[in-house]
Amino acid sequence: MSKLFQKIIVITSLLALILISGCTTTSEPVDPVSPENVLLNTAPVVIKEFHEQDISLTVTNNDTQAIDSVMVANFLPFTVIGTDSINIAGKTDVIGSSILNARIKAPAFETDVNDSAVTVSYLSGADDKGLQITKTKSIPVEVTVLPDVKLQFLGFVEDMDSLRTASSQTWELKAGGNATITFSVKNEGQSTVPAEILVVVADVDNKLIADQASMNISQAMARSGTSYTKGMQIPVKEDSPNGETDVYVRLMYGDHIVDEQMLVLTVKL
């Protein structure tokens, strides 16, 4: 009787092994969507150092197979602090495109941005265990990291000898006179801002009243540093009409405005 029982156990064990081996059969692999068929497009990024900003990418799937869990995996030289995850169906009559949003944080102002690129990851295809395969696609992106600087103590004063007196956001004078603007610049970032890379431009909106004036900032500024108090004069035209105009005072880094404030100039009879 015991021998019969032992035979039953052996046969049962063999059947179990056969069933287990049948459950672990492999699947036929499916090639993933090639990165060449995943198209990315995004606008140039301009951001002040260590600031955060939302970005958007257009992701196009030029393949008949879907891509899933599309996310921003990396964006040099930034830190990716958040990203959406989207699925894009395979193309039929129309190519499938979707917007992918993410949030990034900028590095220091002096960071090298020559090799800036964004990378997305996605899932598609399947391996021999039926699991989706992770692939990535990268494109270069034009990036500008701005110094974190701003205008301070900006306003009109009586003349160039009065730059450190109380200033006003509005000013009245007669045609042919000089409007005097006082200001300084403060570095609110962490990186030292070199001399001669910032320009302050005072742009008069009504060109019949006056043209623009500009001045370079000739001092370097370490963290929390400020420039000297500066002054510039805007000559009002002799034949200027009476009335008021906006004056836009912009702090420029190359072609980029890093700060802007508005004053109002009035020409009286």
Stockholm file with secondary structure:
# STOCKHOLM 1.0

chainA/1-269         MSKLFQKIIVITSLLALILISGCTTTSEPVDPVSPENVLLNTAPVVIKEFHEQDISLTVTNNDTQAIDSVMVANFLPFTVIGTDSINIAGKTDVIGSSILNARIKAPAFETDVNDSAVTVSYLSGADDKGLQITKTKSIPVEVTVLPDVKLQFLGFVEDMDSLRTASSQTWELKAGGNATITFSVKNEGQSTVPAEILVVVADVDNKLIADQASMNISQAMARSGTSYTKGMQIPVKEDSPNGETDVYVRLMYGDHIVDEQMLVLTVKL
#=GR chainA/1-269 SS CHHHHHHHHHHHHHHHHHHHHHHTCCCCCBCCCCGGGEEEECCCEEEETTCEEEEEEEEEECSSSCEEEEEEEEEETSEEEEECCEEECCCSSSCEEEEEEEEEECCCTTCCCTTCEEEEEEEESBCTTSCCEEEEEEEECCEEEECCEEEEEEEEESSGGGTTSCCBSEEEEETTCEEEEEEEEEECSSSCBCTTSEEEEEEESCTTTCCCEEEECCSCBCTTCBCCCEEEEEECCTTCCSEEEEEEEEEEETTEEEEEEEEEEEEEC
#=GC SS_cons         CHHHHHHHHHHHHHHHHHHHHHHTCCCCCBCCCCGGGEEEECCCEEEETTCEEEEEEEEEECSSSCEEEEEEEEEETSEEEEECCEEECCCSSSCEEEEEEEEEECCCTTCCCTTCEEEEEEEESBCTTSCCEEEEEEEECCEEEECCEEEEEEEEESSGGGTTSCCBSEEEEETTCEEEEEEEEEECSSSCBCTTSEEEEEEESCTTTCCCEEEECCSCBCTTCBCCCEEEEEECCTTCCSEEEEEEEEEEETTEEEEEEEEEEEEEC
//
